Amino acid sequence: MAEPPSKKIKADMEEKCINTIRILSADTVEKAKSGHPGAPMGCAPMAYSLFCKFMNYNPKNPSWYNRDRFVLSNGHGCALLYSMLHLTGYARPTLDDLKNFRQLDSVTAGHPENILLDGIEVSTGPLGQGISNGVGLALAETHLAAQFNTPDHKIVDNYTYVICGDGCLQEGVSCEASSLAGHWKLGKLIVLYDDNNIQIDGSTDLAFTEDVGKRYESYGWQVLTVENGNTDFDAIEKAIIEARACTDKPTMIKVKTWIGFGSSKENTAKVHGSPLGADDIKKAKERFGFNPEESFVVPEDVKSAMLSCAEKGAETEEKWNKLFEEYKSANPEKAAEFERRMQGKLPEGWESALPSFTPADGAIASRNSSGKVLNALADTIPDLVGGSADLSPSNKTEIKSSHDYQHDSTDGRYLRYGVREHAMSAICNGMAAYGGIIPYCATFLNFAGYALGAIRLSALSDFQVWYVMTHDSIGLGEDGPTHQPIGMLLSCRSIPNFYVFRPADANEVAGSYKAALNLRKSPSLFALSRQNLPCLAGSSIDAVQKGAYQVVPAESPKLVLCGTGSEVSILVDAAEELNKAGITTAVVSMPCWELFDKQPIEYKQSVFPEGAAVLSLEAGSTEGWSKYSHYQLGLTTFGKSAPYKQLYEYFGLTAENVVAKGKGLVAHFENKAVPWLMDNFSF
């Protein structure tokens, strides 16, 4: 099924089709008066070769499971991708959509967004992310093939194609991911590198003089070269054929092009990041045989030829559908499981796998209880595939019922990423984009900083990726301020559509995983402790689903103590002393700000009742807590290197200090109204 379509557009039509792609892309940018025409004009022969000679896809059913995956890693050249989707028969973008490029609420955004258009597998634009996502897409194919294929039925059998530019290969994330792709021997990953020697500042000689080919050979890739990617269409085709024949290595094809080919500004930085201009685009149209006075014109013979690619794709899918019916008859249980996973459904009754805990279980570090919950779920949900950035013993993320994914054991569900946090996260995005997998990855919370570029794209792309981040505060102790995350929680909480969980005990850990599983279009982060945490009498799995709740309830409290994670048990101890002192005190555990913020106002007001002063405690930055509390205890400096109990004492994160500050806060409001922070105005 991975064979390319058998029919081809006649050779005498190829140049006309390619030049139409060039001019349509240039028109798209020109109409917007914004964008990047150079890459589409230079890369048009590559895109044409892939979409019209090699790729299996069906615009009438863009989500067909066994389609080849295409990634435009240099996403600034998205006019090329939009032109290809239009010309090959996708319902959108229409010609009007191309004319509306980069405008408000247009599906043709300034960089490709997977949530806006079918045919866009991943959101690209931040350079290096797309090629790294491509590694994840290719990895997912090998894993699901190992899980579901039989000797008689290869139902998972597709290629991943990537077009990238110089900037993608300069970014560190692509280096990390490409190294892993070579290690994993991902033979169905084929990258076409637009080797045009131009970037925004000018020639790449200004800052990029390494031998890219030798670098990729050292990663374990096959490297091929096309000397003339502007007009030697046969050479591009031959290189892709050779790439497909190499099954034990990913392939990079260095395609030497002129950026903006056909423009009077070709082969210069002037054509990189701005429209050609009215005069230049007319000259380009004359050069390629188009009417210089017309725009957005697709000749009928080109339209017919390009749409034939879609017809070939439909025929290929129909063959696959027949194969899958045979597979279903021979392997009904495997077929049902494959369909469940690719449809994004969870197994029936998965909730029953969640373990629960009581105070009798003693104190458990939340990273340890996370390992227990994660393994319980992994035994029930085979979709879970994860790994760690060389911190598996610390992160507690290994799947005990499976084994490592390696090139000779691609059915394994545990990935060894090495110290590559950024690539790890970007690869997870690729796996999530492929479908059938819920990927997770792990490191220390502080090192999420290495991965924030990819984490942000998880959220923007609606990908259900889990970030298991341990050593979540100064509680990690002796490793000191280089490892202690002070502002990282705030950074992550500021990302839209990203759910940050900091559970207070083992039950809240289980509740956090339950909530994250139900967030099918959102990534989640679990901030987990190194130090042991007691199992609280009032905690529960279900309470976590609302983001915050009174773990120690009180009727008409004068004071509410609110916190997350390892600090909640400190607040429970403080509340006991405050209640003894005659100050009615409730304790709120707030494992997830984002879930709480989505609750009805009535629920929020029941958690933080009118008339109660609120004190918050978290072993991180105090920023952000003012929307929930009147007084914030936390850190406003970096941490220190010492045993964690000494650090909590040093920074005042103790029950004794909470009691003192709580009494002071109540006294402050003794003769004045307490501002009710939950009585907020909103439309």
HELIX and SHEET records of a PDB file:
HELIX    1   1 ALA A   11  ALA A   32  1                                  22    
HELIX    2   2 GLY A   38  SER A   49  1                                  12    
HELIX    3   3 LEU A   50  PHE A   54  3                                   5    
HELIX    4   4 GLY A   75  GLY A   77  5                                   3    
HELIX    5   5 CYS A   78  LEU A   87  1                                  10    
HELIX    6   6 LEU A   95  LYS A   99  1                                   5    
HELIX    7   7 GLN A  129  PHE A  148  1                                  20    
HELIX    8   8 ASP A  166  GLN A  170  1                                   5    
HELIX    9   9 GLY A  172  TRP A  184  1                                  13    
HELIX   10  10 THR A  204  LEU A  206  5                                   3    
HELIX   11  11 VAL A  212  TYR A  219  1                                   8    
HELIX   12  12 PHE A  233  ALA A  245  1                                  13    
HELIX   13  13 ALA A  269  VAL A  271  5                                   3    
HELIX   14  14 ALA A  278  ARG A  287  1                                  10    
HELIX   15  15 GLU A  300  ALA A  330  1                                  31    
HELIX   16  16 PRO A  332  MET A  342  1                                  11    
HELIX   17  17 TRP A  350  ALA A  353  5                                   4    
HELIX   18  18 PRO A  359  ASP A  361  5                                   3    
HELIX   19  19 SER A  366  THR A  380  1                                  15    
HELIX   20  20 SER A  392  ASN A  395  1                                   4    
HELIX   21  21 GLU A  421  TYR A  434  1                                  14    
HELIX   22  22 LEU A  445  ALA A  451  5                                   7    
HELIX   23  23 LEU A  452  LEU A  460  1                                   9    
HELIX   24  24 ILE A  474  ASP A  479  5                                   6    
HELIX   25  25 MET A  488  ARG A  493  1                                   6    
HELIX   26  26 ALA A  506  ASN A  518  1                                  13    
HELIX   27  27 ASP A  542  LYS A  546  5                                   5    
HELIX   28  28 GLY A  565  GLU A  567  5                                   3    
HELIX   29  29 VAL A  568  LYS A  580  1                                  13    
HELIX   30  30 TRP A  593  ASP A  597  1                                   5    
HELIX   31  31 ILE A  601  VAL A  607  1                                   7    
HELIX   32  32 TRP A  625  LYS A  627  5                                   3    
HELIX   33  33 TYR A  644  TYR A  650  1                                   7    
HELIX   34  34 ALA A  655  HIS A  668  1                                  14    
SHEET    1   A 5 ARG A  69  LEU A  72  0                                        
SHEET    2   A 5 THR A 160  CYS A 164  1                                        
SHEET    3   A 5 LEU A 189  ASP A 195  1                                        
SHEET    4   A 5 THR A 251  LYS A 256  1                                        
SHEET    5   A 5 GLN A 222  VAL A 226  1                                        
SHEET    1   B 2 ILE A 198  GLN A 199  0                                        
SHEET    2   B 2 GLY A 202  SER A 203 -1                                        
SHEET    1   C 2 ILE A 364  ALA A 365  0                                        
SHEET    2   C 2 ASN A 532  LEU A 533 -1                                        
SHEET    1   D 6 TYR A 414  ARG A 416  0                                        
SHEET    2   D 6 LEU A 384  SER A 388  1                                        
SHEET    3   D 6 ILE A 438  PHE A 444  1                                        
SHEET    4   D 6 TRP A 466  THR A 470  1                                        
SHEET    5   D 6 SER A 524  ALA A 527  1                                        
SHEET    6   D 6 TYR A 499  PHE A 501  1                                        
SHEET    1   E 5 TYR A 549  VAL A 552  0                                        
SHEET    2   E 5 THR A 585  SER A 589 -1                                        
SHEET    3   E 5 LEU A 559  GLY A 563  1                                        
SHEET    4   E 5 ALA A 613  SER A 621  1                                        
SHEET    5   E 5 TYR A 631  LEU A 635  1                                        
END                                                                             
